[in-house]
Amino acid sequence: MSEIIRYVYIANGKVKIEESFIDFIITDEKTGEGLASDIMKKLQDDQLDIQDARGQGYDNGANMAGKYRGVQARIQEKNNLALYIPCANHCLNLEGVHSASINAEMKHFFVKSFNDRIIRQNIVH
């Protein structure tokens, strides 16, 4: 899971919205509770206060977006100002997956590419 923060940067009287990749969060968790716990731990390790957050974005999976037990709900229990916004890139990815599934050869290509990436990631870490 990637950790990306968006923040307001003010310098020389100019206000800019910046977005920075921080790190990958390595996790074997699948549940909203476990993932939220890993995210909170990583934020603490990075000395980022969850109370400063004003938003959070994930895919639309139940473990992430679930209204009561998803990551977003558990983060909002800690900071109700961290509003959840579904990630547009993940929504677009779902459309791509649907389109690719129409053609069996394309589906095999994308599934194999994804599985190969996971194997490479596990070797690196």
C-alpha positions as CSV (number, residue, x, y, z in Angstrom):
1,M,0.0,0.0,0.0
2,S,1.4,3.4,-0.9
3,E,1.6,6.3,1.5
4,I,1.1,9.6,-0.2
5,I,0.3,12.9,1.5
6,R,-1.2,16.1,0.1
7,Y,-0.5,19.3,1.9
8,V,-0.7,23.1,1.7
9,Y,2.7,24.7,1.2
10,I,3.1,28.4,1.8
11,A,6.3,30.2,0.8
12,N,7.0,33.8,-0.2
13,G,3.3,34.7,0.1
14,K,2.3,31.9,-2.4
15,V,0.0,29.1,-1.5
16,K,0.5,25.7,-3.3
17,I,-1.1,22.3,-2.9
18,E,1.7,19.7,-2.9
19,E,1.5,15.9,-3.1
20,S,4.4,13.7,-2.1
21,F,5.0,10.0,-2.1
22,I,6.3,9.0,1.3
23,D,6.8,5.2,1.3
24,F,5.2,1.9,0.8
25,I,3.4,0.3,3.8
26,I,4.2,-3.4,3.7
27,T,1.3,-5.3,5.2
28,D,-0.2,-8.8,5.0
29,E,-3.5,-7.4,6.5
30,K,-6.7,-7.6,4.6
31,T,-9.3,-6.4,7.2
32,G,-10.3,-2.8,7.8
33,E,-9.1,-3.1,11.4
34,G,-5.7,-4.5,10.5
35,L,-5.1,-2.1,7.6
36,A,-6.1,0.9,9.7
37,S,-3.8,-0.2,12.5
38,D,-0.9,-0.5,10.1
39,I,-1.7,2.9,8.6
40,M,-1.8,4.5,12.1
41,K,1.5,2.9,13.1
42,K,3.2,4.1,9.9
43,L,1.9,7.7,10.5
44,Q,3.3,7.6,14.0
45,D,6.6,6.2,12.8
46,D,6.7,9.1,10.3
47,Q,5.8,11.6,13.0
48,L,2.6,12.6,11.2
49,D,-0.3,13.5,13.5
50,I,-3.6,12.0,12.3
51,Q,-5.3,15.0,13.9
52,D,-3.8,17.2,11.1
53,A,-5.5,15.1,8.4
54,R,-8.4,16.5,6.5
55,G,-9.0,13.7,4.0
56,Q,-8.2,10.1,3.1
57,G,-8.6,8.3,-0.1
58,Y,-8.6,4.5,-0.9
59,D,-10.2,2.1,-3.4
60,N,-13.9,1.2,-3.0
61,G,-13.3,-2.2,-1.5
62,A,-15.4,-2.9,1.6
63,N,-12.3,-3.3,3.7
64,M,-11.2,0.2,2.8
65,A,-14.4,2.1,2.2
66,G,-16.8,0.2,4.5
67,K,-19.1,2.6,6.3
68,Y,-18.7,0.9,9.7
69,R,-15.7,-1.4,9.7
70,G,-13.6,-0.2,6.7
71,V,-10.3,1.7,7.1
72,Q,-12.0,5.0,6.4
73,A,-14.5,4.5,9.3
74,R,-11.7,3.5,11.7
75,I,-9.6,6.5,10.7
76,Q,-12.6,8.8,11.1
77,E,-13.1,7.4,14.7
78,K,-9.6,8.9,15.4
79,N,-10.2,12.1,13.5
80,N,-13.7,13.0,12.2
81,L,-12.2,15.7,10.0
82,A,-10.4,13.1,7.8
83,L,-13.2,12.8,5.3
84,Y,-13.1,9.8,2.9
85,I,-13.0,10.4,-0.8
86,P,-12.9,7.3,-3.1
87,C,-9.8,7.2,-5.2
88,A,-10.7,8.1,-8.9
89,N,-7.7,6.1,-10.2
90,H,-9.0,2.9,-8.5
91,C,-12.4,3.5,-10.1
92,L,-10.8,3.9,-13.5
93,N,-8.8,0.7,-12.8
94,L,-12.0,-1.2,-12.2
95,E,-13.3,-0.1,-15.6
96,G,-10.0,-1.3,-17.2
97,V,-10.4,-4.7,-15.4
98,H,-13.9,-5.0,-16.7
99,S,-12.9,-4.1,-20.2
100,A,-9.9,-6.5,-20.1
101,S,-12.1,-9.3,-18.8
102,I,-14.1,-9.3,-22.0
103,N,-11.1,-10.6,-23.9
104,A,-9.6,-13.8,-22.3
105,E,-6.1,-13.2,-23.7
106,M,-6.0,-9.6,-22.3
107,K,-7.3,-10.8,-19.0
108,H,-4.5,-13.4,-18.8
109,F,-1.9,-10.7,-19.6
110,F,-3.1,-8.3,-16.8
111,V,-3.4,-11.1,-14.2
112,K,0.0,-12.4,-15.0
113,S,1.5,-8.9,-14.9
114,F,0.0,-8.2,-11.5
115,N,1.1,-11.6,-10.1
116,D,4.6,-11.0,-11.4
117,R,4.7,-7.6,-9.7
118,I,3.7,-9.1,-6.3
119,I,6.4,-11.8,-6.6
120,R,9.0,-9.1,-7.4
121,Q,7.8,-6.9,-4.6
122,N,8.1,-9.8,-2.1
123,I,11.7,-10.6,-3.3
124,V,12.8,-7.0,-2.9
125,H,11.4,-6.8,0.7
